Structure formats: C-alpha cells, structure tokens
C-alpha cells in the first residue's frame, strides 16, 4: 500500500523568540518533537524509541519537515540587506525589457559584504536546524538535517518559479528543486525523516546572495514532487512512487484571518478558503468567526506582510501565495497554530471537517460547477 506523505512547515517564529537573536522557544520545540514522534510512520522511529507503538503505526504518514529561520537567520539577513529571492526575481523581471541588466556594474564592496551576510545567515539557521534534529533524535525519531541552498546545484533563492521572460527562467532552478526533491525522497526511502531549513543562497543570476524562504521551499517541493520522484515499473511505465497528500503550515497564529490579528482586534478567523485553480483567486467559504468566536459575514481578507520586524521572507502574504500554488497542483493546505489541539488533530488525521476543530484554516480547490 502506498504511504501517505505530509509536508509539515513550521514557522521559525513558532519555535524561536523572533525578537531575540538565536533564542529557542524550548517549550514549543519540545511540543513539536513529541508530536512528530507520536504521529509519524514507524519506519523512521529508532529501535530504542520508548514511546508506545500502536498497531496502526505503519499507516501513519511519512513526514517531510521544512522550518523557517525565526531568530536564527532573519536578524543577520536583515543586518546585511539580504532580500527574499522570489521578491527580487519578480521585481527585476519587470524591469528586464530590452535593457541590459545592471548586474555587471554591481558594487564589488557591497557584494562582498553581502556574501559575508550569506555565510553568517546560513551558519545561524543551521544552528536551528541542528537543534530541531537533536530534539527529534531525543524523541526517538531518526531525523536528518538537509541544508538546501549552496548544497544543491542550480537551486536559487526564488525557488522553482518561472516568471515573465527567458532571462529569469534560464537559470535551471527547476532542475535544482527537483534535485532537492530527489534527496528528500532518498532520505524517506532509507527510513529517515528529512528536516530542511529556509536558507541563504544565490539569486537567479548566480552572483548575488538572497533568501530562499521556507514557504518557497514548500511550494517547490509540493508542486514538483511527482515529476521529481517518478520510478519505472517492469512494463516501462513511469509513476510517482509516493504522492504528497497534504501540506500543513504551523504558525504562531490560529489560521488565516481577515486581517492581521496581532494588530487588528476585529480580525476574524477564516475556517475554509477555496482557490480558483484557473485564476488563483481566493474566496471565503460560508463564513469566518471573529476573535470572540461569533459568526461573521466577512467576504474578503486583507493579507499584509509579517508582524515581525526582522522577517525578510514576505510573511503571511508569501505563505498564502505558496498555498495557492500548492492547491492549484491538487494538494490541500492547512494553516494551524503551534501547540494547539487543532494542530495535533490535523497532523494525526483525526478530523473530518475543519469545523469540528476550534481553530485552523483549510485551503482547497473551488469545486467545479456543472451547468
């Protein structure tokens, strides 16, 4: 029987104190590691694991973990002026008409300074990756850290996005993301749980440094997984060995709100969003609930960037953009809160309707209508 695979993205702000550089939230990290050890397929558990092994453990999903940087990486990236690779790509593709790119006239002093920033940002986020892996190991999970940036040939800071023009698509970044998928697949097949971190690497031009955000990584892995991990059977037919069944984002808020709940007391939690897979437009299903749990007739949402001053990856707006692309590829997305009972139910698969749980947002394709 085919194993179910879940991509689990945990935001850096959920397991670190983002306001204080390189500071773990040890309580949240402990919750996360314990949850993984009791929810994951037995194939990645250590023989010495002391946790109860339920009879249905082999039907539990295999899990791919991607984590953000939080206070490990964002501070140094901000300090050295490193920008989100996807944002740079989109901004510069707009200006690349018939004009020659100004990349050749880059100030070498500034470039060297930013390469120092790339090195220090990677070093910082690798510390967090190591701490997460160590916590999982302590809970009997055979976790292995994967550092994607410079380690994967042609993987770029904008991820696997092809946008507006050959100049941006010719960097072979799709091939780089496929190589990362193959590395992750190899880890799963070996009985390991891969833990991948958002990273600092090179921009689309292969010369300047930028930030490859965790949400961008999740988007690339989810949308390119099938064509990256196909195998051939005895008849010569090619098929994907195991498919991604779901993507779950664990954040520091209870789901998607109509506005930023950290600054707007009237922000309302949306329980279900639909994506028009043709246009990419989001629509609210039925209703939302406000901060007091009362029904609302809200029909729109205002998604801004992160509330954290040091975030260089685009915040919640980037997360929703990644979610839309993932849903368009045929995979449902859930956004839920760290250390919540709802998150535990989502990951354990103990839910049938999002309305059964006290928080969390489901994002799924808009049902096709027949006329």
Secondary structure as UniProt FT lines:
FT   STRAND          5..10
FT   HELIX           12..15
FT   TURN            18..19
FT   TURN            21..22
FT   HELIX           26..39
FT   HELIX           42..44
FT   TURN            47..48
FT   TURN            55..56
FT   HELIX           57..59
FT   STRAND          62..67
FT   TURN            70..73
FT   HELIX           74..79
FT   TURN            80..81
FT   HELIX           85..95
FT   HELIX           102..105
FT   HELIX           108..138
FT   TURN            139..140
FT   STRAND          143..146
FT   TURN            149..151
FT   TURN            153..154
FT   TURN            157..158
FT   HELIX           166..169
FT   TURN            170..171
FT   HELIX           173..189
FT   TURN            190..191
FT   STRAND          193..197
FT   STRAND          199..202
FT   TURN            204..205
FT   STRAND          209..212
FT   HELIX           214..228
FT   STRAND          230..232
FT   TURN            234..235
FT   STRAND          238..240
FT   STRAND          244..251
FT   STRAND          256..257
FT   TURN            261..263
FT   TURN            265..266
FT   STRAND          268..270
FT   STRAND          272..275
FT   TURN            277..279
FT   STRAND          282..284
FT   STRAND          288..290
FT   TURN            291..292
FT   STRAND          295..296
FT   TURN            309..310
FT   HELIX           315..328
FT   TURN            329..330
FT   STRAND          332..337
FT   TURN            338..339
FT   HELIX           341..348
FT   HELIX           354..356
FT   STRAND          361..365
//
